[in-house]
Amino acid sequence: MTVEFRQPAEGDRERILDVQQSAFGIVPAWRERAGPNLRLDRYLCAYEGDRLVATSLSHPLTQFFGGNDLSCAGIAAVAAMPDLRGRGVGGALVAALIGRQREAGDVISTLYPATVAVYRKLGYELAGSYLELSAPLRALPRSGGDGVELRTIRDDSALADMQACFRAWAPAHNGPVWFTDDAWWRGRIMRLTEPDVVPHVVLARGAESGELEGYACYQRGPREGFGMDPACTQLVARTRRAAAALFGYFGGYHSIGAKLTWHGPPGEPLAMLLVESRSVTQTSEFPWMSRLLDVPAAIEARGYHEVDGECTIAVDDPLFADNRGPFRITADAGKVTVERTDRASGDPIPVGLLSALFTGYLSTAGLVRIGGAAAHDPALPVLARLFAGPAPWSPDFF
């Protein structure tokens, strides 16, 4: 029977939940909470006759690279009924979804893969990390936060200030995502809507300016019995003193807890605030994958250091012919333009590997090592200068 892709109707809400419950094994309590809040306009679903057999959705995001935020399709909820697995329905559905989002103006797409192979076929590649870090509470610094006032709240009264703080902090990193929906902040970051969670938000404001320099949203971690191991969904610090103040705050739990967990970048610089930097350990990692939806638009939209140079590239893209170029990339003091040209200087770069290069996850030396480009390709020195920067990571999972 032919499979058709379309946006679901209101009457499909329960059937979407049926697919996701069958595919992911979600608990009934989650279904009851999530069902009424599904944004059907963000979904694209697969139908076999009248039967809804697979789901996907795209979160409207922006993602930061090189100091700029790019329009991003955050793909999630990719699920198929168990009897449909192995027939390629899920991959074809995601291809249709990102085609829709490309037409809507998204220039990049990011997702957390349940399986890497399926998304590689669609042009995605590993491109960043979602890391959980941990430190003993007794190892956290108890000084250095002078000039910062801390306040704990358990509501969304400071949401606007938190969002402004995040947007001021994020451009210094590659990979953080900005959710345009306040419901995401209340539900997934602050966790105000979960009945089994006691949410906390600690705010770090400059004592003189009153400006929010940092914050942490945290809950009781997976600790058995009595006590509190603070687990942060977000820990954001724009200044050293805000970071020290937040660490000092969490250190106060040392008599009833053992450790603090938070999400941070590879080589977390905040570890340098601890007496022993080795006290910070990585407890888990979930890599995310990205793919450029519109190669020239994404390269022009990204931020760069004051780089000069020119190169030409071709791209091997299995889905979008317009991405194949060749393209001439010109950088003038960090202002980058991309235009079509007649001939590239080297072999086409697979779009997934170009995407990993774009985010900073893959170096040009790594690109050569895995066969994505020839060592003598004259474009490589320019690409290396363009995409140099901090390792890509994100504090949010979706």
Salt bridges, closest charged atoms under 4 A:
GLU4 OE1 - ARG6 NH1 2.98
GLU10 OE2 - ARG13 NE 2.88
ASP12 OD1 - ARG15 NH2 2.41
GLU14 OE1 - ARG31 NH2 2.81
ASP18 OD1 - ARG31 NH2 2.77
ASP41 OD2 - ARG39 NH2 3.11
GLU48 OE2 - ARG87 NH2 2.86
ASP69 OD2 - ARG167 NH2 2.96
ASP83 OD1 - ARG51 NH2 2.91
GLU125 OE1 - ARG120 NE 2.87
ASP156 OD2 - ARG186 NE 2.51
ASP161 OD2 - ARG205 NH2 2.78
ASP181 OD2 - ARG42 NH2 3.59
GLU194 OE1 - ARG191 NH2 2.79
GLU211 OE2 - ARG238 NH1 2.92
GLU213 OE2 - ARG241 NH2 2.60
ASP229 OD1 - ARG223 NH1 3.27
GLU276 OE1 - ARG278 NH2 3.46
GLU310 OE2 - ARG328 NE 3.67
ASP317 OD1 - ARG291 NH2 2.96
GLU339 OE2 - ARG328 NH1 3.14
